[in-house]
Amino acid sequence: MRVAVLGCGAIGGDVARAVRDGAVPGAELVGVVHAASADPPDLPVLDVDTATRRADLVVECAGQRALAEHGPSIVDSGTGLLVVSVGALADDALAAKLRTGPGALHLCTGAVGGLDLLSAAAPGLDAVRIVTTKKATTLVQPWMDERQTARIRAATGPLELMRGPARQVTAAFPASANVAASVALAVGDWDRVEAAVVADPNAPMTSHVITARGAAGRYRFEIGNRPSERNPATSGIVAHAVLAAVARLARPGGRFA
């Protein structure tokens, strides 16, 4: 399976190099697409059209904006697309375009587990919540005013920044709330899942606490991920999750959902 990677940051760069070095049996790297001014010296760089034409699968590691810009043309060409920035699918119009094909759309679970159980229990769930806690400084957003930014930087303990439907929260924190999006997609309802983002200057790890209750039972998942050394806004496990997804797709007859 020929693989191209869209984005060459902390996640995309690690994924591309691992595929290049043979870490995923049955997969080979054709190149990376990125928007930075300087090309990575050790990876083949392609424009998005060439990458789409040469690859069987494009792995998106570039963020919600890049997915919205390039995702529809990738699947429209017939090339498969593995999405890491699942929060972008809160845009119903974009989600519809990506699901139309003919290229297959695959979603990466990223930094969270338990989604299969939530999906199975979804018809009978009365309440689903996810609370994400990260280092305070990684949660500063461009839309925040000076007072909000100063409040986060001066925090000495946990500080809740937003609580609301997953659709709203993942749009406000596009680099930090993809886990909330994953939960909403598993449950099948963006507005039924309540998400909260908490800034904590003393958080040793990024944590996600998911709770759900309903006719099937009560569920609680608690995940603690170490931040990426190269980009503390994301979890180090995400690149490994992407590689695991690529490996499933590269196996003969394999599928990833």
C-alpha positions in Angstrom: 0.0 0.0 0.0 1.5 3.3 -1.1 1.2 6.0 1.6 1.4 9.8 1.5 1.3 11.9 4.6 -0.4 15.3 4.7 1.4 17.3 7.3 5.0 16.9 8.6 4.9 18.2 12.1 5.2 16.2 15.4 2.7 13.6 14.2 3.1 13.5 10.5 6.9 13.6 10.6 7.1 10.6 12.9 4.5 8.7 10.9 6.2 9.4 7.6 9.7 8.3 8.9 8.3 5.2 10.4 6.6 4.1 7.2 9.7 5.0 5.2 11.9 2.9 7.5 9.7 -0.2 7.1 7.9 -0.1 10.5 4.6 -0.9 8.8 4.7 -4.2 6.9 2.9 -3.9 3.5 3.2 -0.1 3.4 5.7 2.2 1.6 6.0 6.0 1.7 5.6 7.9 -1.5 6.1 11.3 0.1 4.8 14.1 2.4 2.8 17.2 1.7 3.4 20.2 4.0 3.0 23.9 4.2 6.1 24.9 6.1 8.6 27.2 4.3 11.5 24.7 4.7 11.3 21.1 3.4 12.3 18.2 5.7 15.8 17.2 4.5 15.2 13.5 4.9 11.8 13.0 3.4 10.5 13.2 -0.2 8.2 16.2 -0.6 5.3 16.2 -3.0 2.5 18.6 -3.9 -1.0 17.4 -2.9 -2.1 16.5 -6.4 1.0 14.4 -7.0 0.7 12.7 -3.6 -3.0 12.0 -4.2 -2.2 10.5 -7.7 0.6 8.3 -6.5 -0.8 7.1 -3.1 -3.4 4.4 -2.3 -3.9 6.1 1.1 -3.3 9.7 2.2 -2.8 10.1 6.0 -4.0 13.5 7.2 -1.9 14.9 10.1 -2.1 18.5 9.2 -5.1 19.8 11.2 -8.7 20.7 10.6 -8.1 23.5 8.2 -5.9 21.4 5.9 -8.4 18.6 6.0 -11.2 20.9 4.9 -9.1 22.3 2.1 -7.7 19.0 0.7 -9.8 16.2 2.0 -12.7 16.4 -0.5 -10.4 16.4 -3.6 -8.5 13.4 -2.2 -11.5 11.2 -1.8 -13.1 12.5 -5.0 -10.0 11.2 -6.8 -10.6 7.7 -5.5 -7.7 7.7 -3.1 -8.3 6.5 0.5 -8.1 9.1 3.3 -7.2 8.4 6.9 -8.3 11.3 9.1 -6.6 12.3 12.4 -8.3 15.7 12.8 -11.7 14.2 13.3 -13.0 17.4 14.9 -13.4 18.8 11.4 -16.3 16.4 10.8 -18.4 18.6 13.1 -18.9 20.5 9.9 -21.8 18.5 8.4 -21.2 19.7 4.8 -17.5 18.7 5.0 -18.4 15.3 6.5 -20.9 14.7 3.7 -18.3 15.5 1.0 -15.7 13.2 2.6 -18.1 10.3 2.9 -19.3 10.6 -0.7 -16.2 8.9 -2.0 -15.3 7.1 -4.2 -12.1 7.1 -2.0 -12.7 5.4 1.3 -12.8 7.5 4.5 -11.1 6.1 7.6 -11.0 7.6 11.0 -8.1 7.4 13.5 -9.0 7.0 17.2 -5.9 9.0 18.1 -5.4 9.4 21.9 -8.5 7.6 23.2 -10.0 4.1 23.6 -13.3 2.6 24.4 -15.0 3.9 21.3 -16.3 0.5 20.2 -18.2 0.1 23.5 -19.6 3.6 23.4 -20.8 2.9 19.8 -22.5 -0.3 20.8 -24.2 1.2 23.8 -25.1 4.5 22.1 -28.8 3.8 21.4 -29.4 3.5 25.1 -27.1 6.2 26.5 -28.8 9.0 28.4 -25.7 11.1 29.1 -22.1 11.1 27.7 -19.4 13.4 29.0 -15.7 13.9 28.3 -13.4 16.2 30.3 -10.0 16.9 28.8 -7.3 18.4 31.0 -4.0 19.7 29.5 -1.1 21.9 30.4 -2.5 25.4 30.6 -0.2 27.1 28.1 -1.1 24.6 25.3 -4.7 25.7 25.5 -4.3 29.4 24.6 -6.3 30.0 21.4 -6.2 32.8 18.7 -9.8 33.8 19.4 -9.1 34.5 23.1 -8.7 38.1 24.2 -5.8 39.4 26.4 -7.8 38.9 29.6 -8.6 35.3 28.9 -5.0 34.6 27.8 -3.6 36.2 30.9 -6.0 34.2 33.1 -4.7 31.0 31.7 -1.1 31.9 31.9 -1.5 33.0 35.5 -3.5 29.9 36.6 -2.1 28.1 39.6 -4.6 25.2 39.5 -7.2 23.6 37.3 -9.3 26.2 35.3 -12.3 25.1 33.2 -12.2 27.0 29.9 -15.3 25.8 28.2 -18.1 23.3 28.6 -20.7 22.6 26.0 -21.7 20.3 23.2 -18.8 18.4 21.5 -19.6 20.2 18.3 -18.9 23.6 19.9 -15.9 22.6 22.0 -14.0 20.8 19.2 -14.4 23.9 17.0 -13.1 26.2 19.7 -10.1 24.0 20.5 -9.2 22.3 17.1 -5.8 21.0 18.2 -6.9 19.8 21.6 -10.5 18.5 21.4 -10.3 15.8 18.7 -10.9 13.3 21.4 -14.3 14.9 22.1 -15.0 14.6 18.4 -14.1 10.9 18.4 -16.5 10.3 21.3 -19.3 12.2 19.5 -18.7 10.2 16.3 -18.8 7.0 18.2 -22.0 7.9 19.9 -23.4 9.3 16.6 -24.5 12.6 18.0 -22.4 15.8 18.2 -24.8 17.6 20.4 -25.6 14.9 22.9 -22.0 14.6 24.1 -21.0 17.2 26.6 -17.3 18.2 26.5 -15.2 20.3 28.8 -11.7 21.6 28.5 -9.6 22.2 31.6 -6.3 24.1 31.8 -4.0 22.9 34.5 -0.4 24.2 34.8 0.5 21.2 37.1 -0.9 18.5 34.9 1.8 15.9 34.4 -0.1 14.3 31.5 -2.9 15.1 29.2 -6.0 13.4 30.6 -9.4 12.4 29.1 -12.1 11.2 31.5 -15.2 9.8 29.6 -18.3 8.9 31.5 -21.6 7.5 30.1 -24.7 6.0 31.5 -27.9 4.5 30.1 -29.9 1.3 29.7 -26.9 -0.8 28.9 -25.0 0.2 32.0 -22.5 2.8 33.4 -19.1 3.4 31.9 -16.0 5.3 32.8 -12.8 5.5 30.9 -9.8 7.5 32.1 -6.8 8.0 29.8 -3.6 9.7 30.7 -1.2 10.4 27.8 2.2 11.9 28.0 2.5 15.0 25.7 4.6 14.8 22.6 8.1 16.1 23.3 8.1 18.0 20.0 4.6 19.4 20.4 3.1 19.4 23.9 -0.3 20.4 22.5 -0.7 16.8 21.2 -0.2 13.4 22.9 2.8 11.3 22.1 0.6 8.3 21.6 -1.2 9.8 18.5 1.6 8.9 16.0 1.5 5.3 17.3 -2.3 5.2 16.9 -1.9 6.5 13.3 0.7 3.8 12.5 -1.5 1.1 14.0 -4.4 2.3 11.7 -2.1 2.3 8.7 -1.0 -1.2 9.6 -4.6 -2.5 9.7 -5.3 -1.0 6.3 -2.1 -2.4 4.9 -3.0 -6.0 5.8 -4.6 -8.0 3.1 -8.4 -7.8 3.6 -7.9 -5.5 6.6 -10.3 -2.7 7.4 -10.1 0.0 10.1 -13.2 1.7 11.5 
